[in-house]
Amino acid sequence: MKAFSTTTVIRATPGKIWALLTDAASYPAWNPTVERVEGRIALQQKVKVFTKLSPGRAFAVKVTAFEPAKTMVWTGGMPLGLFKGVRTFRLTPHGNGTVEFAMQEVFSGLMAPLIEKSIPDLQPAFDQFALALKQKAEAA
């Protein structure tokens, strides 16, 4: 099972960070890893993510969990659970004006051992995402 994760501490309110994470249209303005995001980021909504790692290719996901200013989960993959990617975004307030942002993606399924070989190292993109989110939230 392949997985990637990143965390950072952001000096901003959970609401401010959440607003950035759920505004699909603004992703390209602050996130250097994303070309664009299509759709509405809300519970049970389908979203298409276009990344710079795979130019022109859309990754279709469904928002399967959505607890405002706390947790969000995007799930995508193949039918019948043959291959699945689950990305979790989590905000944990520290009570001192900072929030820990954590993002993790885990790949699983019967086809995972074959498909995972073609998945590039996403760690640099995860780290860039967290840093860009931190910079945007703290500057806003």
WOSUL-V910888 format. One record per pair of residues at least 6 apart in sequence whose C-alpha atoms are under 8 Angstrom apart, sorted by the first residue. I is the first residue (numbers start at 1). J is the second residue. D is the distance in Angstrom with one decimal. If there is no record, write none. Layout:
[[I	J	D] [I	J	D]]
//
This chain:
[[1	106	7.1] [1	107	5.9] [1	108	5.7] [1	112	7.1] [1	113	7.4] [2	106	6.0] [2	107	5.4] [2	108	7.4] [2	116	6.8] [3	104	7.2] [3	105	5.5] [3	106	4.3] [3	107	6.2] [4	104	5.6] [4	105	5.4] [4	106	6.7] [4	122	6.7] [4	123	6.0] [4	126	7.5] [5	102	7.3] [5	103	5.5] [5	104	4.1] [5	105	6.4] [5	123	7.1] [5	126	6.7] [6	102	5.8] [6	103	5.5] [6	104	6.5] [6	123	7.8] [6	126	6.0] [6	127	5.9] [6	130	6.9] [7	100	6.8] [7	101	5.4] [7	102	4.3] [7	103	6.4] [7	127	7.9] [7	130	6.8] [8	100	5.7] [8	101	5.4] [8	102	6.7] [8	130	6.4] [8	131	7.4] [8	134	7.5] [9	98	6.4] [9	99	5.6] [9	100	4.4] [9	101	6.1] [9	134	7.5] [10	98	5.4] [10	99	5.2] [10	100	6.2] [10	101	7.0] [10	134	5.3] [10	137	7.4] [10	138	6.9] [11	97	5.9] [11	98	4.3] [11	99	6.4] [11	134	7.7] [11	137	7.7] [11	138	5.9] [12	97	6.3] [12	98	5.8] [12	99	6.7] [12	137	6.2] [12	138	5.8] [13	93	8.0] [13	97	6.8] [13	98	7.0] [13	99	6.9] [14	69	5.3] [14	70	7.5] [14	91	6.6] [14	92	7.9] [14	93	6.9] [14	99	6.5] [15	69	5.5] [16	137	6.5] [17	69	7.6] [17	133	7.5] [17	137	5.9] [18	68	7.1] [18	69	5.2] [18	70	7.9] [20	26	7.4] [20	27	7.6] [20	133	7.7] [20	137	7.6] [21	27	7.9] [22	40	7.9] [22	41	5.3] [22	42	7.4] [23	40	7.8] [23	41	6.9] [24	36	7.7] [24	37	5.2] [24	38	6.5] [24	39	6.8] [24	40	6.5] [24	41	6.4] [25	36	7.1] [25	37	6.3] [25	38	7.2] [27	34	6.7] [27	36	6.5] [27	37	6.8] [28	34	5.7] [28	35	5.7] [28	36	5.6] [28	37	7.9] [30	132	6.2] [30	133	7.0] [30	136	6.4] [31	128	7.8] [31	129	6.0] [31	132	5.7] [31	133	7.1] [32	52	8.0] [32	128	7.2] [32	129	7.2] [32	132	7.3] [33	51	5.9] [33	52	5.5] [33	53	7.3] [33	125	6.1] [33	128	7.1] [33	129	6.6] [34	49	7.4] [34	50	6.0] [34	51	4.3] [34	52	5.6] [35	49	7.9] [35	50	5.3] [35	51	5.3] [35	52	5.8] [35	55	7.7] [36	49	6.3] [36	50	5.3] [36	51	7.2] [37	47	7.0] [37	48	5.7] [37	49	4.6] [37	50	6.1] [38	47	5.7] [38	48	5.0] [38	49	6.5] [39	45	7.6] [39	46	6.4] [39	47	4.7] [39	48	6.5] [40	46	7.2] [40	47	6.5] [41	47	6.7] [41	63	6.9] [42	63	6.3] [42	66	6.8] [43	63	5.2] [43	64	6.1] [43	65	6.1] [43	66	5.4] [44	62	6.1] [44	63	5.0] [44	64	5.6] [44	65	7.7] [45	62	5.7] [45	63	5.5] [46	60	7.0] [46	61	5.8] [46	62	4.4] [46	63	6.5] [47	60	5.8] [47	61	5.4] [47	62	6.1] [47	63	7.5] [48	58	5.7] [48	59	5.4] [48	60	4.5] [48	61	6.3] [49	58	5.5] [49	59	5.0] [49	60	6.4] [49	61	7.7] [50	56	6.6] [50	57	5.9] [50	58	4.8] [50	59	6.4] [51	57	7.4] [51	58	7.6] [59	76	7.6] [60	76	6.1] [60	77	7.8] [61	74	5.8] [61	75	5.2] [61	76	4.4] [61	77	7.6] [62	74	5.4] [62	75	5.3] [62	76	6.4] [63	72	7.2] [63	73	5.7] [63	74	4.6] [63	75	6.5] [64	72	7.6] [64	73	5.5] [64	74	5.9] [64	75	6.4] [65	71	7.2] [65	72	5.1] [65	73	4.9] [65	74	7.4] [66	72	4.5] [66	73	6.6] [69	91	6.6] [70	90	5.7] [70	91	4.8] [70	92	6.8] [71	88	7.2] [71	89	5.6] [71	90	4.5] [71	91	6.4] [72	88	5.8] [72	89	5.1] [72	90	6.7] [73	86	6.8] [73	87	5.6] [73	88	4.5] [73	89	6.3] [74	86	5.8] [74	87	5.1] [74	88	6.5] [75	84	7.1] [75	85	5.8] [75	86	4.6] [75	87	6.4] [76	84	5.7] [76	85	5.3] [76	86	6.6] [77	83	5.3] [77	84	4.3] [77	85	5.8] [78	84	6.3] [81	109	5.7] [81	110	7.4] [82	109	4.8] [82	110	4.9] [82	111	5.3] [82	112	7.4] [83	107	7.2] [83	108	5.8] [83	109	4.4] [83	110	6.4] [83	111	5.4] [83	112	5.5] [83	115	7.8] [84	107	5.5] [84	108	5.3] [84	109	5.9] [84	112	7.8] [85	105	6.5] [85	106	5.7] [85	107	4.5] [85	108	6.6] [86	104	8.0] [86	105	5.3] [86	106	5.4] [86	107	6.6] [87	103	7.0] [87	104	5.5] [87	105	4.1] [87	106	6.6] [88	102	7.9] [88	103	5.5] [88	104	5.3] [88	105	6.3] [89	101	7.3] [89	102	5.9] [89	103	4.6] [89	104	6.8] [90	100	7.9] [90	101	5.8] [90	102	5.1] [90	103	6.4] [91	99	6.3] [91	100	5.7] [91	101	4.9] [91	102	6.6] [92	99	5.4] [92	100	5.0] [92	101	6.7] [93	99	4.2] [93	100	6.3] [94	100	7.1] [101	130	7.5] [103	126	7.7] [103	130	8.0] [107	116	7.7]]
//
